[in-house]
Amino acid sequence: MAIPTIRWALKRLADRGEIEANVFPHRFRHTYACQLLDNGAPLDFIQGMLGHEKASTTQVYAQLRGERRRELYRRFF
């Protein structure tokens, strides 16, 4: 399926569901990566799942938020 087709389908579904948030394919990809990371998946696994060639591309998703960041800080420092 082509990216424009996916965008179009998501837009239609969002309109049908009266979702006012800006819905686009990359948001789902980002959420998927963040959920994997928050649930303890290693970056190299996430890199493979997203199809990134370089680890540095995947590290963008490693910007942890809130309680998870504090938990990891307490565990390792």
C-alpha positions in Angstrom: 0.0 0.0 0.0 1.4 3.4 -0.9 1.9 6.1 1.8 -0.6 8.5 0.2 -3.2 5.7 0.3 -2.5 5.0 4.0 -2.7 8.8 4.8 -6.1 9.0 2.9 -7.4 5.9 4.7 -6.4 7.2 8.2 -7.9 10.6 7.4 -11.2 8.9 6.4 -11.2 6.8 9.6 -10.4 9.8 11.8 -13.2 11.8 10.1 -15.7 9.0 10.6 -14.7 8.7 14.2 -14.9 12.5 14.6 -11.3 12.5 15.8 -10.1 16.1 15.9 -6.4 15.2 16.5 -4.0 15.4 13.5 -3.8 11.8 12.4 -1.0 10.6 10.2 1.0 7.4 9.6 4.2 8.6 11.3 2.3 9.2 14.6 1.4 5.5 14.7 5.1 4.6 14.0 6.3 6.9 16.7 3.8 5.6 19.2 4.7 2.0 18.4 8.4 2.8 18.9 7.8 4.6 22.2 5.6 1.8 23.5 8.3 -0.8 22.7 10.9 1.3 24.5 8.6 2.0 27.5 8.1 -1.8 27.8 11.8 -2.5 27.9 12.6 -3.4 24.3 16.2 -2.8 23.5 17.1 -0.1 20.9 18.6 -2.6 18.5 15.3 -4.6 18.4 13.3 -1.4 17.8 15.8 -0.4 15.1 15.1 -3.7 13.3 11.3 -3.4 13.7 11.3 0.1 12.2 13.8 -0.8 9.5 16.3 1.8 10.4 19.8 1.3 8.9 21.6 3.5 11.5 21.2 3.2 15.2 21.4 7.0 15.5 18.1 7.2 13.7 16.4 5.0 16.3 17.9 6.9 19.2 15.4 9.7 18.5 12.8 7.5 20.1 15.0 7.0 23.2 14.0 10.4 24.6 12.2 9.1 27.6 9.6 10.9 29.5 8.5 11.4 33.1 8.4 8.5 35.5 10.1 6.0 33.2 13.1 8.2 32.9 13.3 8.6 36.7 12.9 4.9 37.2 15.8 4.1 34.8 17.9 6.8 36.4 17.4 5.3 39.9 18.1 1.8 38.6 21.3 2.6 36.8 22.8 5.5 38.8 
